[in-house]
């Protein structure tokens, strides 16, 4: 099978502030159910026109289940289209109305227990389901939410998305080449904030391999370094769309990172704990794993 060339996680022609603004306008004008159907069709069409990107997704899915094939990979794009519609929806409604999309919350007692510790918390999830809805959920629970994000393809889109998150009272902190980002995040933790981040995309310098059910993937490790340094707990969480169109929020027990025999051992051990927590949910809903770049770890 031919090698798939490296690919950006997004299509530069689609990830533009003007198009995101147009999406936010559409959800004000048309019913959610109708837009979901249209977005699913658009996702299928995009997949049909971009077989190389579909192949990347197929390879990622096979880390979860080797029986998942091209049809499942195309379905990822249809699901992603619907998730984008829901994303626009929650930013154009009041908090109360946006929370109507959440049909079930499991484990929110963990948030309260951690809040009492006064150290803040690091909420980690995958590029899975409507993870942005987690920021709304934290704010709805009365918690001070901060979302970590890498720069978008343009500064205009970075600003647009930060402003959009602010509508459900979730702040944004852009991280990237900034050497002081670690210190800034640590300061937010000292203020008791709940900081949300994604962990399942390889970082150029700070990644470690984890075992998934049928292969190894690379997880970023920066969050775990922060947890070790600050003593803040790490809370895995997922937000998945059920068959009835509502979302199930699952908040898992906090993980406290303590130093082991070496830095590599520490990062590998706790990264695997997070992977073991998230993997069953990913395997149950693989077509909502929106991982559009290769994540497989190199052969040992």
KOLFIMI-327626 format. One record per residue (C-alpha): residue number from 1; residue in three letters; x, y, z. Coordinates in steps of 0.02 Angstrom, whole numbers, plus 50000, padded with zeros to 5 digits. Last residue first. Layout:
<nodes>
<node NUM ALA <X Y Z>>
...
</nodes>
This chain:
<nodes>
<node 300 UNK <50511 50005 50902>>
<node 299 UNK <50397 50042 50755>>
<node 298 UNK <50351 50225 50748>>
<node 297 UNK <50200 50281 50851>>
<node 296 UNK <50036 50294 50757>>
<node 295 UNK <49958 50468 50763>>
<node 294 UNK <49942 50512 50579>>
<node 293 UNK <49840 50671 50560>>
<node 292 UNK <49650 50685 50547>>
<node 291 UNK <49599 50626 50720>>
<node 290 UNK <49416 50664 50741>>
<node 289 UNK <49372 50512 50846>>
<node 288 UNK <49183 50516 50829>>
<node 287 UNK <49184 50369 50709>>
<node 286 UNK <49266 50262 50843>>
<node 285 UNK <49117 50271 50963>>
<node 284 UNK <49135 50118 51076>>
<node 283 UNK <49321 50105 51040>>
<node 282 UNK <49347 50287 51085>>
<node 281 UNK <49251 50262 51247>>
<node 280 UNK <49354 50108 51292>>
<node 279 UNK <49516 50199 51246>>
<node 278 UNK <49495 50352 51359>>
<node 277 UNK <49541 50274 51526>>
<node 276 UNK <49678 50159 51459>>
<node 275 UNK <49752 50307 51364>>
<node 274 UNK <49752 50412 51523>>
<node 273 UNK <49841 50276 51621>>
<node 272 UNK <49961 50252 51476>>
<node 271 UNK <50009 50436 51482>>
<node 270 UNK <50035 50413 51669>>
<node 269 UNK <50163 50275 51651>>
<node 268 UNK <50252 50344 51497>>
<node 267 UNK <50273 50517 51571>>
<node 266 UNK <50340 50453 51736>>
<node 265 UNK <50453 50322 51656>>
<node 264 UNK <50525 50450 51535>>
<node 263 UNK <50557 50572 51677>>
<node 262 UNK <50645 50436 51776>>
<node 261 UNK <50616 50320 51924>>
<node 260 UNK <50443 50389 51960>>
<node 259 UNK <50386 50565 51999>>
<node 258 UNK <50206 50589 52053>>
<node 257 UNK <50057 50628 51943>>
<node 256 UNK <49888 50628 52028>>
<node 255 UNK <49750 50556 51919>>
<node 254 UNK <49573 50616 51946>>
<node 253 UNK <49426 50495 51927>>
<node 252 UNK <49336 50506 51762>>
<node 251 UNK <49215 50634 51694>>
<node 250 UNK <49095 50567 51563>>
<node 249 UNK <48982 50687 51471>>
<node 248 UNK <48849 50605 51362>>
<node 247 UNK <48786 50713 51222>>
<node 246 UNK <48614 50721 51142>>
<node 245 UNK <48577 50669 50963>>
<node 244 UNK <48471 50519 51010>>
<node 243 UNK <48607 50400 50951>>
<node 242 UNK <48727 50474 51078>>
<node 241 UNK <48852 50612 51045>>
<node 240 UNK <49010 50591 51149>>
<node 239 UNK <49095 50709 51272>>
<node 238 UNK <49246 50631 51357>>
<node 237 UNK <49347 50666 51514>>
<node 236 UNK <49515 50625 51592>>
<node 235 UNK <49551 50726 51751>>
<node 234 UNK <49733 50768 51790>>
<node 233 UNK <49765 50830 51966>>
<node 232 UNK <49868 50986 52002>>
<node 231 UNK <50030 50949 52096>>
<node 230 UNK <50113 51095 52008>>
<node 229 UNK <50269 51017 51932>>
<node 228 UNK <50201 50841 51906>>
<node 227 UNK <50038 50907 51833>>
<node 226 UNK <50131 51026 51719>>
<node 225 UNK <50243 50886 51656>>
<node 224 UNK <50086 50782 51629>>
<node 223 UNK <50007 50919 51523>>
<node 222 UNK <50163 50932 51415>>
<node 221 UNK <50160 50746 51374>>
<node 220 UNK <50079 50737 51202>>
<node 219 UNK <50017 50564 51157>>
<node 218 UNK <50091 50457 51017>>
<node 217 UNK <49997 50301 50965>>
<node 216 UNK <50033 50116 50980>>
<node 215 UNK <49937 49972 50904>>
<node 214 UNK <49781 49868 50915>>
<node 213 UNK <49697 49904 51082>>
<node 212 UNK <49795 50066 51110>>
<node 211 UNK <49967 50064 51188>>
<node 210 UNK <50049 50230 51223>>
<node 209 UNK <50202 50310 51143>>
<node 208 UNK <50271 50472 51216>>
<node 207 UNK <50271 50649 51150>>
<node 206 UNK <50360 50812 51191>>
<node 205 UNK <50468 50869 51045>>
<node 204 UNK <50359 50883 50889>>
<node 203 UNK <50196 50851 50986>>
<node 202 UNK <50092 50704 50930>>
<node 201 UNK <49903 50727 50945>>
<node 200 UNK <49808 50631 51078>>
<node 199 UNK <49819 50748 51228>>
<node 198 UNK <49690 50884 51206>>
<node 197 UNK <49678 51019 51340>>
<node 196 UNK <49559 51092 51467>>
<node 195 UNK <49617 51198 51614>>
<node 194 UNK <49510 51209 51769>>
<node 193 UNK <49564 51365 51861>>
<node 192 UNK <49613 51371 52045>>
<node 191 UNK <49720 51528 52038>>
<node 190 UNK <49874 51420 52060>>
<node 189 UNK <49819 51329 51903>>
<node 188 UNK <49817 51493 51807>>
<node 187 UNK <49994 51528 51866>>
<node 186 UNK <50051 51356 51806>>
<node 185 UNK <49977 51394 51635>>
<node 184 UNK <50076 51555 51624>>
<node 183 UNK <50236 51470 51680>>
<node 182 UNK <50221 51334 51549>>
<node 181 UNK <50176 51461 51413>>
<node 180 UNK <50338 51557 51446>>
<node 179 UNK <50435 51475 51304>>
<node 178 UNK <50301 51530 51180>>
<node 177 UNK <50322 51417 51028>>
<node 176 UNK <50145 51355 51044>>
<node 175 UNK <50013 51399 51171>>
<node 174 UNK <49856 51504 51151>>
<node 173 UNK <49756 51526 51311>>
<node 172 UNK <49568 51534 51290>>
<node 171 UNK <49433 51581 51416>>
<node 170 UNK <49271 51485 51436>>
<node 169 UNK <49119 51591 51479>>
<node 168 UNK <48996 51511 51356>>
<node 167 UNK <49010 51663 51242>>
<node 166 UNK <49197 51670 51282>>
<node 165 UNK <49217 51513 51177>>
<node 164 UNK <49163 51613 51024>>
<node 163 UNK <49284 51754 51063>>
<node 162 UNK <49428 51629 51072>>
<node 161 UNK <49367 51547 50911>>
<node 160 UNK <49364 51713 50819>>
<node 159 UNK <49534 51767 50886>>
<node 158 UNK <49617 51606 50826>>
<node 157 UNK <49522 51621 50662>>
<node 156 UNK <49590 51796 50632>>
<node 155 UNK <49766 51743 50679>>
<node 154 UNK <49761 51616 50538>>
<node 153 UNK <49787 51428 50525>>
<node 152 UNK <49740 51413 50710>>
<node 151 UNK <49870 51434 50846>>
<node 150 UNK <49876 51291 50971>>
<node 149 UNK <49743 51288 51103>>
<node 148 UNK <49727 51277 51291>>
<node 147 UNK <49550 51305 51356>>
<node 146 UNK <49521 51394 51523>>
<node 145 UNK <49369 51363 51633>>
<node 144 UNK <49333 51444 51802>>
<node 143 UNK <49205 51325 51875>>
<node 142 UNK <49022 51369 51907>>
<node 141 UNK <48957 51200 51846>>
<node 140 UNK <48891 51287 51690>>
<node 139 UNK <49068 51352 51659>>
<node 138 UNK <49137 51175 51666>>
<node 137 UNK <48998 51111 51553>>
<node 136 UNK <49029 51249 51426>>
<node 135 UNK <49213 51205 51419>>
<node 134 UNK <49167 51022 51398>>
<node 133 UNK <49059 51066 51249>>
<node 132 UNK <49222 51104 51157>>
<node 131 UNK <49255 50915 51161>>
<node 130 UNK <49111 50886 51043>>
<node 129 UNK <49154 50706 51005>>
<node 128 UNK <49337 50658 51009>>
<node 127 UNK <49500 50747 50978>>
<node 126 UNK <49551 50671 51144>>
<node 125 UNK <49526 50727 51322>>
<node 124 UNK <49620 50803 51466>>
<node 123 UNK <49554 50915 51605>>
<node 122 UNK <49699 50987 51706>>
<node 121 UNK <49643 51043 51878>>
<node 120 UNK <49648 51191 51996>>
<node 119 UNK <49748 51172 52156>>
<node 118 UNK <49611 51222 52279>>
<node 117 UNK <49584 51045 52346>>
<node 116 UNK <49397 51079 52361>>
<node 115 UNK <49385 51098 52172>>
<node 114 UNK <49452 50921 52152>>
<node 113 UNK <49306 50846 52249>>
<node 112 UNK <49182 50954 52154>>
<node 111 UNK <49249 50903 51985>>
<node 110 UNK <49251 50719 52034>>
<node 109 UNK <49066 50732 52082>>
<node 108 UNK <49035 50772 51898>>
<node 107 UNK <49060 50587 51864>>
<node 106 UNK <48926 50554 51734>>
<node 105 UNK <48830 50693 51650>>
<node 104 UNK <48689 50645 51533>>
<node 103 UNK <48583 50726 51398>>
<node 102 UNK <48693 50875 51361>>
<node 101 UNK <48621 50964 51209>>
<node 100 UNK <48503 51060 51323>>
<node 99 UNK <48660 51141 51394>>
<node 98 UNK <48657 51261 51247>>
<node 97 UNK <48487 51325 51303>>
<node 96 UNK <48547 51363 51479>>
<node 95 UNK <48712 51438 51423>>
<node 94 UNK <48619 51552 51303>>
<node 93 UNK <48627 51506 51121>>
<node 92 UNK <48743 51554 50978>>
<node 91 UNK <48900 51471 51041>>
<node 90 UNK <48815 51305 51077>>
<node 89 UNK <48745 51296 50901>>
<node 88 UNK <48909 51330 50812>>
<node 87 UNK <48985 51180 50899>>
<node 86 UNK <48831 51075 50863>>
<node 85 UNK <48850 51112 50677>>
<node 84 UNK <49034 51068 50689>>
<node 83 UNK <48987 50903 50770>>
<node 82 UNK <48872 50862 50625>>
<node 81 UNK <49014 50889 50501>>
<node 80 UNK <49129 50784 50609>>
<node 79 UNK <49007 50640 50603>>
<node 78 UNK <49005 50644 50413>>
<node 77 UNK <49196 50656 50412>>
<node 76 UNK <49212 50507 50528>>
<node 75 UNK <49092 50411 50415>>
<node 74 UNK <49224 50416 50281>>
<node 73 UNK <49343 50326 50397>>
<node 72 UNK <49210 50198 50437>>
<node 71 UNK <49183 50164 50252>>
<node 70 UNK <49371 50150 50227>>
<node 69 UNK <49392 50014 50355>>
<node 68 UNK <49367 49970 50537>>
<node 67 UNK <49405 49784 50560>>
<node 66 UNK <49576 49822 50635>>
<node 65 UNK <49493 49903 50789>>
<node 64 UNK <49566 50044 50894>>
<node 63 UNK <49734 50068 50809>>
<node 62 UNK <49636 50029 50651>>
<node 61 UNK <49548 50196 50670>>
<node 60 UNK <49712 50289 50645>>
<node 59 UNK <49748 50197 50484>>
<node 58 UNK <49574 50235 50419>>
<node 57 UNK <49595 50420 50463>>
<node 56 UNK <49755 50431 50362>>
<node 55 UNK <49670 50340 50218>>
<node 54 UNK <49527 50464 50221>>
<node 53 UNK <49651 50606 50200>>
<node 52 UNK <49722 50523 50045>>
<node 51 UNK <49546 50489 49978>>
<node 50 UNK <49500 50675 49976>>
<node 49 UNK <49351 50699 49859>>
<node 48 UNK <49246 50559 49933>>
<node 47 UNK <49287 50619 50108>>
<node 46 UNK <49228 50795 50069>>
<node 45 UNK <49066 50726 49997>>
<node 44 UNK <49033 50619 50151>>
<node 43 UNK <49064 50771 50261>>
<node 42 UNK <48946 50878 50157>>
<node 41 UNK <48811 50745 50179>>
<node 40 UNK <48836 50745 50366>>
<node 39 UNK <48831 50935 50366>>
<node 38 UNK <48664 50935 50274>>
<node 37 UNK <48588 50811 50396>>
<node 36 UNK <48654 50908 50545>>
<node 35 UNK <48587 51069 50471>>
<node 34 UNK <48412 50997 50460>>
<node 33 UNK <48414 50932 50638>>
<node 32 UNK <48477 51099 50706>>
<node 31 UNK <48337 51198 50626>>
<node 30 UNK <48390 51344 50513>>
<node 29 UNK <48422 51530 50535>>
<node 28 UNK <48527 51546 50693>>
<node 27 UNK <48627 51390 50650>>
<node 26 UNK <48666 51466 50481>>
<node 25 UNK <48743 51623 50556>>
<node 24 UNK <48866 51526 50661>>
<node 23 UNK <48918 51430 50506>>
<node 22 UNK <48945 51594 50413>>
<node 21 UNK <49057 51654 50555>>
<node 20 UNK <49157 51494 50540>>
<node 19 UNK <49171 51525 50354>>
<node 18 UNK <49233 51703 50381>>
<node 17 UNK <49358 51648 50515>>
<node 16 UNK <49439 51524 50398>>
<node 15 UNK <49470 51338 50418>>
<node 14 UNK <49392 51282 50254>>
<node 13 UNK <49528 51329 50129>>
<node 12 UNK <49664 51275 50249>>
<node 11 UNK <49592 51101 50263>>
<node 10 UNK <49630 51035 50435>>
<node 9 UNK <49746 50918 50526>>
<node 8 UNK <49884 50957 50401>>
<node 7 UNK <49943 50809 50299>>
<node 6 UNK <50100 50706 50284>>
<node 5 UNK <50098 50597 50129>>
<node 4 UNK <50010 50428 50136>>
<node 3 UNK <50126 50284 50094>>
<node 2 UNK <50068 50171 49955>>
<node 1 UNK <50000 50000 50000>>
</nodes>
